[in-house]
Amino acid sequence: MAETVRGTFTDVIWPTLPLREWQDTYETLHMWTQIVGKIRLALSPKLNHWWQSTLYVTPRGLTTSSIPYGTRTFEISFDFLEHYLQIDISDGTTKRIALAPRSVADLYQEITDTLTGNGIEARIWTMPQEVAEPIPFERDRKHTAYDPEYAQRVWRILMQTDRIMKEFRSRFIGKCSPVHFFWGSFDLAVTRFSGRRAPDHPGGIPNMADWVTREAYSHEVSSCGFWPGAGAVTEPIFYSYAYPEPEGFKDYPIQPKEAFYSSEMREFVLPYEVVRQAEDPDAVLLTFLQSTYDAAANLGNWDRAALERVPVLST
């Protein structure tokens, strides 16, 4: 929880993020990231498990990375230090759009106009995903809040989580996803694969077709991540789950002691506050990631000797 002052902001490594304090900003930012993510999804070549749709953590915020468009490329990035959205095009064009209290419809229109004005047509389905009461972007004047402090706080947590998850990812030499941000669910995740096909996923995610979910979970996985919470989950959490869930998974002994299995969510959960207040947050989070992966790999009979770079850290 160390902090230093740099310029005009306080750099708290693991800031507090009480959901009730930034709920309105969260809902608006969720829709903004969906606009940008859907543009990447529409124009990028398809990859397995929809990896072409995600965003990535940067030293300043979140980015699409380079998106191809004919012989040109472009990138859309959120900057949560100076609070603007930047569009960079390979012909040298740069456009900055202020991140401030404004409607989803307003931001959607400005992004669309900027791209169209530079010869980029991005036709997207404007209905948001994985939310209870979706409003098409062009009609959404309900979500207008933007508190720069809390936007920056959630990015700082994503930045630290990204750093630790990349260390965790490096231990695995089998098929593994990047550490990436899913704008549908607003979570940062990394996923390991056993190499075996999985049974068809039953689906059931709001506003998402079952065939989309089945592509995402076409193979056996152990997945973990960070989520700020929503609905009945009123605090930020780290999570870890397996698909398909092996027998005995929920009863497997994991660490740290504050982690538990949520029968409702069907995944292991570690409250964010446990990590934030720990003497060594990195070690606590890595222990959670490793021990929950152990549960999936051991009970699922993964070929660990072939898939892991280093000796097993726990059993």
QUIURHU-V109665 format. One record per backbone hydrogen bond with DSSP energy under -0.5 kcal/mol. CO is the residue of the C=O (numbers start at 1). NH is the residue of the N-H. Records with the same first field share a line. If there is no record, write none. Layout:
CO = NH  NH
//
This chain:
2 = 13
4 = 6  11
6 = 9
9 = 6  11
10 = 12
11 = 4  13
12 = 15
18 = 21  22
19 = 22  23
22 = 26
23 = 27
24 = 28
25 = 29
26 = 30
27 = 31
28 = 32
29 = 33
30 = 34
31 = 35
32 = 36
33 = 37
34 = 38
35 = 39
36 = 40
37 = 41
38 = 42
39 = 43
40 = 44
47 = 50
48 = 51
50 = 53
51 = 54
55 = 181
56 = 63
60 = 80
61 = 58
62 = 78
63 = 56
67 = 74
69 = 72
72 = 69
73 = 90
74 = 67
75 = 88
76 = 64
77 = 86
78 = 62  80
79 = 83  84
83 = 99
84 = 79
85 = 97
86 = 77  88
87 = 95
88 = 75
89 = 92
93 = 89
95 = 87
97 = 85
98 = 100
103 = 107
104 = 108
105 = 109
106 = 110
107 = 111
108 = 112
109 = 113
110 = 114
111 = 115
112 = 116
113 = 117
114 = 118
115 = 118  120
116 = 119
119 = 121
120 = 122
121 = 123
122 = 124
124 = 126
126 = 128  137
136 = 139  140
137 = 140
139 = 141
140 = 104  105
142 = 144
143 = 104
144 = 102
146 = 148
147 = 151
148 = 152
149 = 153
150 = 154
151 = 155
152 = 156
153 = 157
154 = 158
155 = 159
156 = 160
157 = 161
158 = 162
159 = 163
160 = 164
161 = 165
162 = 166
163 = 167
164 = 168
165 = 169
166 = 170
168 = 171
169 = 172
171 = 309  310
175 = 193
178 = 180
180 = 182  189
181 = 55  183
182 = 186  187
186 = 228
187 = 182
188 = 226
189 = 180
190 = 224
191 = 177
192 = 222
196 = 220
205 = 208
206 = 130
209 = 212  213
210 = 214
211 = 215
212 = 216
213 = 217
215 = 218
218 = 198
220 = 194
221 = 243
222 = 192
223 = 241
224 = 190
225 = 239
226 = 188
227 = 237
230 = 233
232 = 234
233 = 230
234 = 19
236 = 272
237 = 227
238 = 270
239 = 225
240 = 268
241 = 223
243 = 221
244 = 246
246 = 249
248 = 251
249 = 252
256 = 259
260 = 262  269
261 = 263
262 = 266  267
267 = 262
268 = 240
269 = 260
270 = 238
271 = 274  275
272 = 276
273 = 277
275 = 278
278 = 281
280 = 284
281 = 285
282 = 286
283 = 287
284 = 288
285 = 289
286 = 290
287 = 291
288 = 292
289 = 293
290 = 294
291 = 295
292 = 296
293 = 297
294 = 298
295 = 299
296 = 300
297 = 302
298 = 301
302 = 304
303 = 306  307
304 = 308
307 = 173  174
//
